[in-house]
């Protein structure tokens, strides 16, 4: 779902579901990273996980096809995250995939 707002010469695209979690109420800050509409599609949509050391990104196709491997990658890259936080992250990843499906299928 994309909401479009017209502003004289420009059309600004805003995703109402861009952020899946924020640091104020979660260990994770996760969001759907905006891309050019000609670049992004069902497979190339980007899920971004921000942490204090670096950002971790996954394309929708990779999450769909290898979710367990993606979660394990995060577990390796962020050794501070506990099992409960990793399980929470899996929920956000699945919500992202649901939104991508709604947007593109």
ZIRA-V858403 format. One record per residue. N is the residue number from 1. RES is the residue in three letters. PHI is phi in radians with two decimals (none if undefined). OMEGA is omega as a letter, one per 40 degrees, with the letter a starting at -180 (999 if undefined). NEAR is the number of other C-alpha atoms within 8 Angstrom. Layout:
N/RES/PHI/OMEGA/NEAR, N/RES/PHI/OMEGA/NEAR
This chain:
1/UNK/none/i/7, 2/UNK/-2.12/i/8, 3/UNK/-1.70/a/8, 4/UNK/-1.94/i/8, 5/UNK/-2.10/i/8, 6/UNK/-1.54/i/8, 7/UNK/-2.43/a/7, 8/UNK/0.76/a/4, 9/UNK/-1.62/a/5, 10/UNK/-2.00/i/6, 11/UNK/-2.00/a/8, 12/UNK/-1.79/i/8, 13/UNK/-1.73/a/8, 14/UNK/-2.22/i/8, 15/UNK/-1.56/a/8, 16/UNK/-1.24/a/7, 17/UNK/-1.96/a/7, 18/UNK/-1.01/a/8, 19/UNK/-1.66/i/9, 20/UNK/-1.73/i/12, 21/UNK/-2.73/i/11, 22/UNK/-2.29/a/11, 23/UNK/-1.08/a/8, 24/UNK/-1.12/a/4, 25/UNK/-2.36/a/6, 26/UNK/-2.70/i/8, 27/UNK/-1.17/a/8, 28/UNK/-1.76/i/12, 29/UNK/-2.05/a/13, 30/UNK/-2.21/i/13, 31/UNK/-2.81/i/11, 32/UNK/-1.52/a/13, 33/UNK/-1.33/a/9, 34/UNK/-1.21/i/5, 35/UNK/-2.29/i/7, 36/UNK/-1.03/a/6, 37/UNK/-1.08/i/6, 38/UNK/-1.42/a/4, 39/UNK/-1.68/a/7, 40/UNK/-1.45/i/10, 41/UNK/-2.66/a/8, 42/UNK/-0.94/a/12, 43/UNK/-1.61/a/9, 44/UNK/-1.69/i/10, 45/UNK/-0.95/a/13, 46/UNK/-1.93/i/11, 47/UNK/-1.78/a/14, 48/UNK/-1.99/i/12, 49/UNK/-2.03/i/11, 50/UNK/-1.69/i/10, 51/UNK/-2.42/a/9, 52/UNK/-1.26/a/4, 53/UNK/-1.59/a/4, 54/UNK/-2.94/i/6, 55/UNK/-1.66/i/8, 56/UNK/-2.10/a/9, 57/UNK/-2.15/i/8, 58/UNK/-2.36/i/10, 59/UNK/-1.41/a/11, 60/UNK/-0.99/a/14, 61/UNK/-1.05/a/9, 62/UNK/-1.12/i/11, 63/UNK/-1.08/a/12, 64/UNK/-1.08/a/8, 65/UNK/-1.51/a/6, 66/UNK/-2.50/a/8, 67/UNK/-0.99/a/9, 68/UNK/-1.06/i/6, 69/UNK/-1.17/i/7, 70/UNK/-1.10/i/11, 71/UNK/-1.10/i/10, 72/UNK/-1.12/i/8, 73/UNK/-1.05/i/8, 74/UNK/-1.11/a/9, 75/UNK/-1.01/i/10, 76/UNK/-1.24/a/7, 77/UNK/-1.33/a/6, 78/UNK/-2.17/a/7, 79/UNK/-1.21/i/7, 80/UNK/-1.34/a/4, 81/UNK/-1.20/i/9, 82/UNK/-1.59/a/7, 83/UNK/-1.05/i/6, 84/UNK/-1.08/i/6, 85/UNK/-1.19/i/10, 86/UNK/-1.14/i/11, 87/UNK/-1.11/i/8, 88/UNK/-1.09/i/8, 89/UNK/-1.05/i/9, 90/UNK/-1.04/i/9, 91/UNK/-1.09/a/8, 92/UNK/-1.14/i/11, 93/UNK/-1.08/i/10, 94/UNK/-1.19/i/8, 95/UNK/-1.10/i/9, 96/UNK/-1.02/a/11, 97/UNK/-1.08/i/11, 98/UNK/-1.08/i/8, 99/UNK/-1.14/i/10, 100/UNK/-1.09/i/11, 101/UNK/-1.08/i/9, 102/UNK/-1.06/a/8, 103/UNK/-1.28/a/9, 104/UNK/-1.97/i/7, 105/UNK/-1.97/999/5
